[in-house]
Amino acid sequence: MPEQQDRKLARVFFAVCPPHILLAAAFTVVALSRMREEPVAPLFILLLLPAVLSLSWIVGLFLHELAHAAAGWLVGIQIKEIRVGGGPVLLQWRLGETLFCVRRRPICGAVFHYYSFHERKFAELILVIAGPAMNIFSLALAVYVGANDLLPEGMQWVAFAVLIERLYRVIVMVEPRDVWLYGQSRPNDSKRLLRLLLDIVRRRTTRSPAISALWDSYMQLLAVYWDGKGSGPRPSRPSERIFGRLYIHNRLTHKSDSIANLPDQSDIEALERELQRGLHPAEALYILDSLVTNALYDGRGDLLDRVDGWSRQALSIRPDLATLRGSRGAVLGLLGRYDEALEMLEHADYSDNFNALLNNVFLAQVLFRKGERVAAVDHFETTLAHYEFQTAGFVRSVRQLVERIGREIGAAIAPSAAEGPVLVDGETVGSSAAS
């Protein structure tokens, strides 16, 4: 997979900056320098030209992405990540809730922002147009510097080189098209700008179905945890971040079911910060239960202490919620508190096949770790037969969890032939300003 990504990145680079453009730049710079009778040897210029063009490219890339992000901040759009380059991470740091990430190959970049529960086409229009505007501004600056001889004697060719590189970037960005970026085909700035302008011209002032669908999806998730008392959850900036870090992270980035694949360490820390901000109880429970369930799916023993704290905190908010008792029972079993785990699992949620299967599997695991191997294997195999595990089409993460516990207790279980359904696909994988 890394080799395939490297080849795709190489294709992107040569599509954006093909060799004939470099040669044209070289000859143009030499010709202009000779015409101006600069006291610099053409060979010297040719030797330094690749370094100047590369530096201009990298600086321009940074400025382009920073312009996107700055515009987003100014108009109130929440920026999740500013990413410059492809391949392995070289540097990354966090400012507020925004992650800055610099990667090894500076040939592309993107700004990822959270989905909004409000219609914000004009704000997004400003965010998208800021990157190309920065390209045009840097081109104009290069023209001004070159035309007014602002560089020291013998260095004017540098302004010509930067001018050619910036001019090429401006020309390339004009065509509305899709680009292969970070493992996906994404619309470039021009294509996104054209879409937004068409929406605005058509006067789509009402809330779009897509925005309504996002909030409806989020409310469906929270409905499990809301007791119906008091006012319900309202769209907010924290809710947009929570939705992006959990629901969008799982369904789109991993193309999997809505509760699977534990977020990375930075996302976990961000979600823990959200818990300290006085969220609606349903949102707090959604975070806590998702973190616990995902950690159980992934078998993250290194997070057991934190998972214990998450499950206790969740149960303290809604001790009457049966689905929380199931995950709490599984955690207690992993902690070696078997009697408490069995009692908790006895009062867990068995109202549907999904929860009933998982809680019975956790129960078998607790019995096995308690030393009752025969009873554990019998209960496990009976559960799988009753719920027709091999043919029922459970999602990938559930199948992997069940198979892992089956291997632990030594039960007979055939590995799944399929990885489970892929529920979501398409180009909606995270909002970004692709460059």
Sequence and secondary structure as in RCSB ss.txt:
>XXXX:A:sequence
MPEQQDRKLARVFFAVCPPHILLAAAFTVVALSRMREEPVAPLFILLLLPAVLSLSWIVGLFLHELAHAAAGWLV
GIQIKEIRVGGGPVLLQWRLGETLFCVRRRPICGAVFHYYSFHERKFAELILVIAGPAMNIFSLALAVYVGANDL
LPEGMQWVAFAVLIERLYRVIVMVEPRDVWLYGQSRPNDSKRLLRLLLDIVRRRTTRSPAISALWDSYMQLLAVY
WDGKGSGPRPSRPSERIFGRLYIHNRLTHKSDSIANLPDQSDIEALERELQRGLHPAEALYILDSLVTNALYDGR
GDLLDRVDGWSRQALSIRPDLATLRGSRGAVLGLLGRYDEALEMLEHADYSDNFNALLNNVFLAQVLFRKGERVA
AVDHFETTLAHYEFQTAGFVRSVRQLVERIGREIGAAIAPSAAEGPVLVDGETVGSSAAS
>XXXX:A:secstr
 HHHHHHHHHHHHHHHS HHHHHHHHHHHHHHHHHTT SS HHHHHHHHHHHHHHHHHHHHHHHHHHHHHHHHHT
T  EEEEEEEEEEEEEEEEETTEEEEEEEEEEEEEEEE   SS  HHHHHHHHHHHHHHHHHHHHHHHHHHHTT 
S TT HHHHHHHHHHHHHHHHHHHS  EEEETTEEEEBHHHHHHHHHHHHHTT  S  HHHHHHHHHHHHHHHTT
  S SS     HHHHHHHIIIIIIIIIIS S SS S   HHHHHHHHHHHTT   HHHHHHHHHHHHHHHHHHT 
GGGHHHHHHHHHHHHHH TT HHHHHHHHHHHHHTT HHHHHHHHHTS  SSHHHHHHHHHHHHHHHHHTT HHH
HHHHHHHHHHHTTTTTS   HHHHHHHHHHHHHHT      SS       SS SSEEEE 
